Amino acid sequence: MRYPQRIGRLSVSGRKGRLAAAILVAATVAACGGSGGGTQESAPKAPATIPELTKDPLTLKFIWFDWPPAHALEAFANAEYAKERPNVTVKVNTVPNANWHDAMFTQFAAHKTDFDIPILDSQHIGEAVTNGNILDITDFVKKNIDVNAYNPYLLAAYGQYPQAETGKRDENASMYGLPLLGDTWTMIYRKDLIGDKPPQTWDEMISVAEKCQADHPGVSGLAFHQANGSDAAAVTYNTVNGVYGGNLWDAKTRKIDGVLNDAAGQEAMDVLVNKMKPLTAKGSGNWFIDEVNAAVAQGKACIAFNWIAASGGLLDPKQSTLGTTREQILDKLGFAPLPSQKTNLVPLGGMGMHVSAYSPQANQAEALNFMKWFEQADIQKKWAAAGGVPSRTDALASPEFLNAGPFNKVYADSVPRMRDMWNVPEYARLVDIENTNVNAALNGAKKPKDALDDIAKQQQGVLDSGNRKGGGGL
């Protein structure tokens, strides 16, 4: 992908700051009668027909976390959308990844936002919908969007609530967003160290990484996300859980304890902590996106896992020790779909775009117009050529996308394999519990079984204390 080439360290705030922000959100929402009990607000409906657009200068503001796709989106929109709406300037405001959720939901709770289009993780949708923070765009989608142009699950994951079973879309459910950026993990491997053919199973991958580490002192066998921030450690465990046949919960019964920590779940935690962790670099216990990229670029990892949308910088010779040209780097780096094991599941990443319920009417109208424009076939292909990961099936199969980066075919091939996390209003609390405990197990502060049992018990307590139904995604 041709995102701005950046592999610097992400600005991830400390645990205390993150908890303080979460407490502020909870207190404000509780005061407004929001998430966690009491009266639910219904999401206001967007009109099916886009209202008349202003001819006055207007700044359409997004909010996202700070990473290459955010900067790529701003550059792309100001170059292309301006051709249709020259009076509109697009501004993508960014915050550190760890502050992303709270930066949006603190403003939502105050019923006043300085953004028009929030970029939400799929799991954020339930919280935003049940608190009335984003527009219901069901009628708008029916009139303006060709829903048959997408894999049904991508529409469901990035816009539907309640969420359906993974891989399915409920055509009768309401829509609250549209795809902006698709994503999943890619396996990055050193062709010059392990050969051109990537490992096909998870067990084989571990064996290959172990041999590579033994054969090449100073190079770790594996590099992956372990941090206790955002969803880093949680996604890593959930990925291993999936390929070893585990489940995160039973969505119909809202049961976690006894499901997450069953035999398959315990096997996955054992593999992660006792087989994968020993193959990582010393001091990697809080690594996330940029630290993994840095290890790859510096030639310090045999096999790594990272989000496709964050991998473009790996091909920049200015930031890599693997070659002085893109071609030399690609002689050493390979990109492949994740290995399978008992299943072939991969994590669903990416985000959708939504419309703030508290944005001025002129800005809401502009936001709807932008979404309609962005989801057109020719624009999706241009977005792909600019470095984006589109969601339309025709764009995913286009030369503009497939030729834009060596990892883009990985994404196209991975779409049918995707599995999401919980899509419920309690998501932020659930992922915090999992991050904390998985990170503790990876860093030796808890035994693997104890960590998994604690996750299951604490997450079950969160769901049992709630009074809302809905969600799904697994």
C-alpha positions in Angstrom: 0.0 0.0 0.0 1.2 3.5 -0.7 0.3 5.0 2.7 2.7 7.6 4.1 5.7 5.5 5.0 6.0 5.6 8.8 7.2 3.1 11.2 7.7 5.3 14.3 6.6 4.3 17.7 2.9 4.8 18.3 2.0 7.2 21.1 0.3 4.8 23.5 -0.8 6.4 26.8 -0.2 4.7 30.1 -2.6 2.4 31.9 -3.6 5.0 34.5 -4.5 7.6 31.9 -6.6 5.1 30.0 -8.5 4.1 33.1 -9.1 7.7 34.1 -10.5 8.5 30.7 -12.7 5.4 30.9 -14.0 6.5 34.3 -14.8 9.9 32.9 -16.8 8.4 30.0 -18.7 6.1 32.4 -19.5 8.9 34.8 -20.7 11.2 32.0 -22.7 8.6 30.3 -24.4 7.5 33.5 -25.3 11.1 34.2 -26.9 11.2 30.7 -28.8 8.0 31.2 -26.6 6.1 28.8 -24.6 2.8 28.7 -24.7 0.4 31.5 -28.4 0.5 32.4 -31.4 2.8 32.5 -33.2 4.3 29.6 -31.8 3.7 26.2 -31.8 6.3 23.5 -32.8 5.5 20.0 -30.6 6.5 17.2 -32.1 9.3 15.1 -32.8 8.5 11.5 -31.0 10.0 8.5 -33.2 10.9 5.5 -33.3 8.6 2.5 -32.6 11.5 0.2 -29.6 13.7 0.9 -30.7 17.2 1.9 -29.7 20.2 -0.2 -26.0 20.8 0.3 -24.6 24.1 1.3 -22.7 26.3 -1.2 -20.7 27.9 1.7 -17.3 26.8 2.7 -17.5 23.8 5.0 -15.0 21.6 6.8 -16.0 18.0 7.1 -14.3 16.6 10.1 -13.4 12.9 10.8 -11.9 11.4 14.0 -9.6 8.4 13.9 -6.5 7.2 15.5 -3.0 8.2 14.3 -1.8 5.8 11.7 -0.9 5.9 8.0 -4.5 5.2 6.7 -5.8 8.3 8.5 -3.3 10.5 6.7 -3.9 8.7 3.4 -7.7 9.3 3.8 -7.3 13.1 4.3 -5.0 13.4 1.3 -7.2 11.3 -0.9 -10.4 13.0 0.1 -9.0 16.5 -0.5 -7.6 15.5 -3.9 -10.7 13.6 -5.1 -13.8 14.8 -3.2 -12.8 18.4 -3.9 -13.5 17.7 -7.6 -17.1 17.2 -6.8 -17.4 19.6 -3.8 -14.8 22.3 -4.2 -16.2 24.3 -1.2 -15.5 21.4 1.2 -12.3 20.7 3.0 -11.8 17.3 4.6 -10.0 17.1 7.9 -9.1 13.8 9.6 -8.3 14.6 13.2 -6.3 11.9 14.9 -5.6 10.8 18.5 -3.3 8.1 19.9 -4.7 4.6 19.4 -5.2 4.0 23.1 -7.3 7.2 23.4 -9.4 6.6 20.3 -12.5 5.2 21.9 -12.6 7.6 24.8 -11.9 10.6 22.5 -15.2 9.9 20.7 -17.4 8.6 23.5 -16.6 11.4 25.9 -17.9 13.8 23.3 -20.9 11.5 22.6 -21.8 11.5 26.2 -21.8 15.3 26.3 -24.1 15.3 23.2 -21.7 17.6 21.4 -19.0 16.6 19.0 -16.3 18.5 17.1 -16.4 15.8 14.4 -19.0 14.9 11.8 -17.8 11.4 10.8 -16.5 9.1 13.6 -14.5 6.2 12.4 -15.7 3.3 14.7 -14.3 -0.1 15.2 -17.0 -2.7 14.4 -17.2 -3.4 18.1 -17.9 0.2 19.0 -21.2 0.3 17.0 -23.4 -1.3 19.7 -22.4 1.3 22.3 -22.9 4.2 19.9 -26.3 2.9 18.7 -27.8 2.1 22.1 -26.8 5.6 23.3 -28.2 7.3 20.2 -24.8 8.8 19.2 -24.9 8.0 15.5 -27.6 8.2 12.8 -29.6 5.3 11.6 -28.8 5.3 7.9 -31.0 2.3 6.9 -33.2 4.3 4.6 -30.3 6.2 3.1 -28.4 2.9 2.4 -31.5 1.4 0.7 -31.8 4.3 -1.7 -28.2 5.2 -2.4 -25.9 2.2 -1.9 -25.6 -1.0 -4.0 -25.5 -3.5 -1.1 -25.0 -6.4 -3.6 -21.6 -5.0 -4.5 -20.2 -6.1 -1.1 -19.4 -9.3 0.7 -22.5 -9.4 3.1 -20.4 -9.8 6.2 -18.4 -6.6 5.5 -21.6 -4.6 5.4 -22.7 -6.3 8.6 -19.4 -5.9 10.4 -19.0 -2.2 9.7 -22.6 -1.0 9.8 -25.2 -3.4 11.1 -26.6 -3.6 14.7 -27.5 -5.9 16.2 -24.7 -7.9 14.6 -25.4 -11.2 12.9 -23.5 -14.5 13.1 -20.1 -14.1 11.6 -20.2 -14.2 7.8 -23.9 -13.4 7.6 -25.9 -10.2 7.2 -29.5 -9.7 8.4 -31.1 -7.8 5.6 -33.9 -6.7 8.0 -31.5 -5.2 10.6 -30.8 -1.5 10.8 -27.6 0.0 9.3 -25.6 2.7 11.1 -22.4 2.9 9.0 -20.6 1.9 5.8 -17.2 0.4 5.2 -14.3 2.8 5.1 -11.2 0.5 5.5 -11.0 -3.3 5.5 -8.2 -5.0 7.3 -6.9 -8.3 8.7 -3.6 -9.7 9.8 -0.9 -10.8 7.3 2.0 -13.1 8.1 5.2 -11.4 7.2 8.1 -13.8 6.7 11.8 -13.6 5.8 12.1 -15.5 2.5 15.9 -15.3 2.7 15.8 -17.1 6.1 13.0 -19.6 5.9 12.4 -20.0 2.1 9.9 -18.8 -0.4 7.1 -21.0 0.8 5.3 -19.8 3.9 4.2 -22.2 6.6 0.7 -23.6 6.0 -0.3 -24.6 9.6 0.1 -22.8 12.9 2.1 -25.7 14.3 4.4 -25.6 11.3 4.8 -21.9 11.6 6.0 -22.3 15.2 8.5 -25.0 14.2 9.8 -22.9 11.4 10.2 -19.9 13.6 12.0 -21.9 16.3 14.5 -23.3 13.8 15.0 -19.8 12.2 15.7 -18.3 15.6 18.2 -21.1 16.5 20.0 -20.8 13.1 20.2 -17.0 13.2 21.4 -15.6 16.5 20.1 -12.1 17.2 17.0 -12.7 15.1 13.8 -13.6 17.0 11.6 -16.3 15.7 8.4 -14.3 16.1 7.1 -10.8 16.5 3.4 -10.1 17.4 1.2 -7.7 19.4 1.4 -8.2 23.2 0.6 -4.7 24.6 -2.0 -4.0 27.2 -3.5 -1.2 25.2 -6.2 -0.8 22.5 -7.1 -4.4 21.6 -3.5 -5.5 21.0 -3.0 -8.6 23.3 -6.7 -9.5 23.0 -6.6 -9.8 19.2 -3.5 -11.9 19.4 -5.1 -14.4 21.8 -8.4 -14.3 19.9 -6.5 -15.1 16.7 -4.8 -18.1 18.2 -8.1 -19.1 19.9 -9.8 -19.2 16.5 -7.3 -21.3 14.6 -7.2 -23.8 17.4 -11.0 -24.2 17.3 -12.0 -22.1 20.2 -14.9 -19.6 20.7 -15.0 -16.3 22.5 -18.6 -16.7 23.6 -22.0 -18.1 22.8 -23.7 -15.0 21.4 -27.2 -16.4 21.7 -27.0 -17.2 25.4 -24.4 -14.4 26.2 -22.3 -17.1 27.9 -18.5 -16.6 28.1 -17.4 -18.6 31.2 -17.2 -22.2 30.1 -16.9 -21.3 26.5 -13.8 -19.1 26.2 -12.0 -21.2 28.7 -12.9 -24.6 27.4 -10.3 -27.2 26.3 -9.8 -25.4 22.9 -9.4 -22.1 24.6 -6.9 -23.4 27.1 -4.9 -25.1 24.3 -4.8 -21.7 22.5 -3.5 -19.9 25.6 -0.9 -22.6 26.2 0.3 -22.3 22.6 0.5 -18.5 22.8 2.3 -18.3 26.2 4.4 -21.4 26.2 5.3 -21.9 22.5 5.0 -18.5 20.8 6.1 -16.1 23.5 9.6 -17.8 24.0 10.3 -17.1 20.3 9.9 -13.3 20.8 12.5 -10.7 21.5 13.4 -9.8 25.1 11.5 -6.7 26.1 8.7 -7.2 23.6 6.0 -7.7 26.2 4.3 -4.4 25.3 4.8 -4.4 21.6 2.1 -3.2 19.2 1.9 -2.2 15.6 4.9 0.0 15.2 7.2 -2.1 17.4 6.5 -5.2 15.3 7.1 -3.2 12.1 10.4 -1.9 13.4 11.6 -5.4 14.3 10.8 -6.5 10.7 12.4 -3.5 9.1 15.5 -3.9 11.2 15.9 -7.6 10.2 15.2 -8.7 13.8 12.3 -11.2 13.2 11.9 -14.4 11.1 8.1 -14.3 11.1 5.8 -11.5 12.2 2.1 -10.7 12.3 0.6 -7.3 11.7 -2.4 -5.5 10.3 -2.2 -5.1 6.5 -3.2 -1.5 6.6 -0.2 -0.7 8.8 2.4 -2.6 6.7 3.1 -0.2 3.9 6.1 1.4 5.6 7.9 -2.0 5.6 8.7 -1.4 1.9 10.3 2.0 2.4 14.1 1.8 2.0 14.6 4.8 4.2 13.2 2.9 7.1 14.5 -0.6 6.4 17.8 -2.4 6.7 16.7 -5.1 4.3 17.5 -3.3 1.1 18.1 0.0 -0.6 15.2 -0.4 -2.9 11.6 -1.7 -2.7 12.6 -4.6 -4.9 15.5 -5.6 -2.7 13.3 -5.5 0.3 10.7 -7.7 -1.4 13.5 -10.2 -2.3 13.7 -10.8 1.5 10.1 -10.2 2.7 7.1 -12.3 1.9 3.4 -11.7 2.8 0.9 -14.5 3.2 -2.5 -15.2 4.7 -2.4 -16.6 8.3 -1.7 -20.3 8.6 -4.7 -22.5 9.5 -4.8 -25.3 12.1 -8.1 -26.7 13.3 -9.9 -23.9 11.5 -8.8 -21.2 9.1 -10.2 -18.2 10.9 -8.5 -14.8 10.8 -9.2 -11.6 12.7 -11.5 -9.0 11.2 -10.0 -5.5 11.4 -10.9 -2.3 9.6 -13.5 0.3 10.4 -16.6 1.9 9.2 -17.7 5.5 8.9 -20.7 6.9 10.7 -22.5 10.2 11.1 -22.5 12.0 14.5 -26.0 12.6 15.8 -24.8 15.9 17.2 -23.2 17.3 14.0 -24.9 20.4 12.5 -27.5 19.5 9.8 -25.4 20.9 7.0 -22.5 18.8 8.1 -24.7 15.7 8.4 -25.9 16.2 4.9 -22.3 16.6 3.6 -21.3 13.5 5.5 -24.1 11.5 3.8 -23.0 12.9 0.4 -19.4 11.9 1.1 -20.4 8.4 2.0 -22.4 8.0 -1.1 -19.5 9.3 -3.2 -16.9 7.2 -1.4 -18.8 3.9 -2.0 -19.0 4.3 -5.8 -17.1 1.7 -7.8 -14.7 4.1 -9.5 -13.9 5.9 -6.2 -13.3 2.7 -4.4 -10.8 1.6 -7.0 -9.1 5.0 -6.8 -9.0 4.6 -3.0 -7.4 1.2 -3.5 -4.8 2.7 -5.8 -4.1 5.4 -3.3 -3.3 2.8 -0.6 -6.7 2.1 0.9 -8.3 -1.3 1.5 -11.8 -1.1 -0.1 -14.7 -3.3 0.7 -16.6 -3.5 -2.6 -16.0 -6.9 -4.2 -15.3 -5.4 -7.6 -12.6 -3.1 -6.1 -11.0 -6.0 -4.2 -10.7 -7.9 -7.4 -9.4 -4.9 -9.4 -5.8 -4.4 -10.6 -5.8 -1.1 -8.9 -6.0 -2.9 -5.5 -4.2 -6.1 -6.2 -1.2 -4.3 -7.8 -1.0 -1.6 -5.2 0.8 -3.7 -2.6 2.2 -7.2 -2.1 -0.1 -7.8 0.8 -3.4 -6.8 -0.9 -4.1 -10.2 -2.3 -3.7 -11.5 1.2 -6.6 -9.4 2.3 -8.8 -10.4 -0.7 -8.1 -14.1 0.0 -8.8 -13.6 3.7 -12.2 -12.0 3.6 -14.1 -15.3 3.7 -12.1 -16.4 6.7 -12.8 -13.4 9.0 -14.1 -13.6 12.5 -15.0 -10.5 14.6 -15.0 -10.0 18.4 -18.1 -9.2 20.5 -20.3 -6.6 19.0 -22.1 -5.4 22.1 -22.3 -2.1 24.1 -20.0 -3.6 26.8 -17.2 -4.1 24.3 -14.8 -1.6 25.8 -15.0 -3.3 29.2 -14.7 -6.8 27.7 -11.6 -6.0 25.7 -9.9 -4.2 28.6 -10.3 -7.3 30.8 -8.9 -9.5 28.1 -6.0 -7.2 27.3 -5.0 -6.9 30.9 -5.0 -10.7 31.5 -3.4 -11.8 28.3 -0.7 -9.3 28.7 -0.2 -10.5 32.3 0.2 -14.1 31.0 2.6 -13.2 28.3 4.8 -11.3 30.7 4.8 -14.0 33.4 2.6 -12.2 35.9 -0.1 -14.9 35.7 -0.3 -18.6 34.8 -2.0 -19.1 31.4 -4.9 -21.1 32.8 -5.5 -18.6 35.6 -5.4 -15.7 33.2 -8.0 -17.3 30.9 -10.2 -18.3 33.7 -10.1 -14.8 35.1 -11.0 -13.4 31.7 -14.0 -15.7 31.4 -15.2 -15.0 34.9 -14.8 -11.2 34.7 -16.3 -10.8 31.3 -19.2 -13.0 32.3 -19.8 -10.6 35.2 -19.9 -7.7 32.8 -22.5 -9.3 30.6 -24.6 -10.5 33.5 -24.7 -7.0 35.1 -26.0 -5.5 31.8 -29.6 -5.4 30.8 -29.3 -5.1 27.1 -29.5 -7.8 24.5 -28.2 -7.8 21.0 -24.7 -8.1 19.5 -23.2 -11.1 18.0 -20.3 -11.3 15.6 -18.9 -14.7 16.4 
